[in-house]
C-alpha cells in the first residue's frame, strides 16, 4: 500500500495560566492508503489532539503532517471528521444535512440530478435511504450517527477521521454500527483513523492499533499489527486464538504498562472518607 499520511516529529504545547502544557511529544506515524488505524489510550493521552492536528484544527508546535505530499495547515474536505456527537442541523432532514456537505465541496461541479443521486447513494451506504426525509428528532441515536457518516463520505475524503463515533451508543447499536463501518470500508477502501476506548472495537476494526502513553507529554508507546483476515465476523472471532492474543496485548499495555495511577491527593481524600466513616460508625 502507498503512503498517504505522514505525521512527523509532532510536539503539541498549549499555553496555560500556569505555564506551558506539553500534550504530545515526538509523535511519528505513517499511514497507508486504505488502512484502518485506531488510536487508543487512557483519557488525557492526547488522542483527540492528534486527530485535530491531522484535521487541521490545531497546528503542531513542532513537526507537522503531510497528506499526499502536501503539508496540512488548515481544515479541508479531503479530511472528513465524524465526532461522537452527530452534529446534524435539527431543522433539516437527513437528506438535506448530507446535501449541505455535497454542495459545499462540489459546488456547481455536480448537476442537480447528479447531486441527488450522490446523496441517495451515500445514504444507502449507511442503510439510511428509507429515512432520508426525516429530521434528526425523528431518528434514533444510531440513525443520526449513520447520517453523520453519510455526510462525511459524501465529501469523498481521502481520509476519514473518527473521534469515538460510537461512544454514546448502546452496546447493540454500537455493534451494528461497527459492522456497517466494516462493510463500508471493505466496499470503498477508505483510509480511516479512529479514536476509541473500546479494546474489542479496536481489534475488530483495525489494521493497526496505535497505543498512546499517558499524558502529559504523551507519545506513541506501541503499535500493534492486526493480521486478522477480512471480512471479519465478530462471532467467529470470539473464539479465535489470535484475536484473543491481540486483545490481551492491548489490555496488557493499557492496564499494566500504562496503568493509570490515582493522584496522591485523591487517594488521601478517599482514605479520609473511609476514616471518617469508621469514626461515625463507631
N, C-alpha and C positions, 0 to 999 in steps of 0.2 A: 504493500500500500504506500502511496506517495504522501509525503509530509504536507499537512495542511496548516497546522498551527504550531508556533514555537514560542513558548513562554521562557524568556531568557534572563537569568540573574535578577529576578524581581525582588525588591525590598519595598515595603509599604510602611511609611511612617506618618502618623496622624498627629498634628499639634493639639495639645490639650492645655487647660489652665494650669495643670501640674507639671507641664513639660511634654516633650515628645514621647509618643507611644509607638513602639515598633510592633506592628501587627504581623508582618510577614518578613522573612529574611531568606534570601538566596533560593527563590523558587525557580526550578528549571524543569520544563516538561515539554516534550514534543508529542503531538497528536497527529495521527494519520487520517486521511480521508476515509470516511465510512466507519470510523472507530467509535465505540461507545465507552466512555470513561466516566467512572464515578469518583467523586471526592467524598471521603468520609473522615470523621474525626469528632472529638468532643466539642461541645459548644465553646465558642471563643477561639477556635483554632484558625480562623481566617478563611474558611471555605468560601463564604459569600464574597469576601474581599477579592479572592482570586477570580471568581466568576464576574464580579463587577469590573475588574481590570480588563478581562477579556471582552466584556460587553462594551467597554469604552466609557463606562460611567465613572470610573476612577482612573487617574493617571498614576502609574507606579512612580515612587520616589526615585528608585534606582532600577535600571533594567527596563524591559519592555516586552511587547507582544508583537509578533509578526504573523499575519494571516495571509496566506497565498503570496508571500513575498513583499507585502506592504505592511508598514507599521500601523498598529491600531492606536488612534489618538482621540477618537470620539465614537459615539454610538453610530451604528449603520445597519441597514436592512439585511446585510449578509450575516448578521449575528442576531437571531431572534431569541428573546428571553421569555420563558414561561415561569412565572412566580407561583408561590404557594397559594396566594390569593389570585383568583381568576382574572380580576381587574376588567371585567366586562362593563360596558356602559349600560346601566339598568333600563334606560328608556328605548334602547334599540333591541331588535330581535337578534337571534343567533346569526342569521344571515347578514344582517346589517353590521354587526360587530366585526365579522370577517371582511365584509366589503370595505370597511374603513381602511384596514391594513392594505388590502389589494390596491385600492385607489391611491393610497399614499406612496406605495412602492412602484407601481406600474404606470400611474398617471393615465395618460391617454394612449399608451402603447398597446393596450388591450381594447378591443371593441366592446360594446355593451354586451353583445352575445357571448364573447369570449370570457368577459369578466363573470357573467352569470354562470357559465359552465365551470369556470375555475373555482368559484366559491362553492358551488354544489359538489364538485369533485373532492375538495378538501374536507367538507362536512361529511361526505360519505366515508372518507378515510378513517374518521374517528367515530363512525356509526351515529352521526347526529343529523343526517339528512331528513329523518322523519320529523324532527322538531326544529327545523331551521327557521320557522316563522314565530317561534315562541320567545318571549322575553326572559331574561335571567331569573326573574322572580317566579317563573313557571317551571324552572328546571331544578333538578337535584344538584347537590354539590359536585358529584362526579360528572354530570352532564355539562355543568358550567365549565369544568376544567377541560373537558373534551373540546368545547368550543374555543377555549383559550389556546389549546394545542393546534386546532384547525387554523386559527388566526395566524399563529406563528408559522405553520407550514405553508400557508398561502403566500407568505413573503418570499418563498423559495430561498431560504437562508442557506449559506454554506455550512453553518454550524448552528446547532440548536442548544441553547443554554437553559438548563432547568434547575431552579432553586427549590428543592424539596417540593416538587409539583404535586405529590400525593400525600403530603404530610397531614393535611387537615381532613382526610377522608377516612371513613370506617374501613376496617380490615378487608371486608368482602369487596367493597367498591375499589379499594386500592389494588387488590389482586386483579380485578377486571381491567383496570387502567394499565397495570404493568403488562398484561397480556396484549392489550391493544397497542402499547408502545413498541413491544417486540414485533408485532405484525407490521406496523408502520415502518420501523427501521429496516426490517427484512425486505419490504417492498421498495423503499426509497433509497436505502443505503445511506441514511443520514449520518452525519458526524454529530455526536451528542456528548456534551459534558453535563453531568447531573450531580447535584449535591443531594446527599441522603444521610440520614442517621440510622437507616434500617439495613442491617448486615445482610439479611436474606435477599432484600431487594437489590443490593449492590452486586451480590454474587450471581443472582438470576439474570440480571440485565447486561452486565458489563463484559467488555473485552479485557479491561484493566481496571483495578481499583487503586486509586492514589490515596494513601493513608497519611493524614497530617498529624504532626506532633502537636502537643498542647501549646497554646499561646501563653504569654506574649512571645514575640519573635518566633512564630510558628514557621515550620518548613515541611518539606516532604520527608516523611520518615521512611516509608517503604512503598514500593509499587508491586502489586500482586497481579500476575498474569492469570486470566481466567480462560483456560483452554477447554471449555466445555463445548460440545458440538451444538450447532444451531440447525434448525429451530429447537428451542428448549421448552420442555414441559415440566411444570412445577411438581406435578405428582410423581413423575418418574425420577426427578432429581432428589426428591425427599429421601430416597433410599440409595442414592448414588454415592459411592465411596469417595470419589474425587470431589464432589460437591461438599460433602461433609468436611473433608480435609481443608478445602478452601475457606469454608465458613469458619472453621476453627482457627485458621491462620489470622483472619481479620479480628476475631474475638480476642485472640492472644495479644495482638498488637494494641487493641483498644483498652483492654481491661487488665493487662499485665505490664506490657512495655510502656503504655501511656496512661496508666491508671490516674484518674482524676483524684487528687488529694484535696480533702476538705481543708479550707483555710483554718489556721490555728484559732483565730478569733471565734469562728463558727463552732469549732469543737469545744472551746471553753464555754460558750453560751449554752451549748447542748448539755454540757456537764453541769453547769449551774442550774439549768432547768430540772435535771434529774435530781440534783442535790436538794433543791428547794422542795421538790415534790415529795421526797422522802421525809423531810422535816415536817411538812404539812400533814403527811400521813401519820407520822408519829404523834 
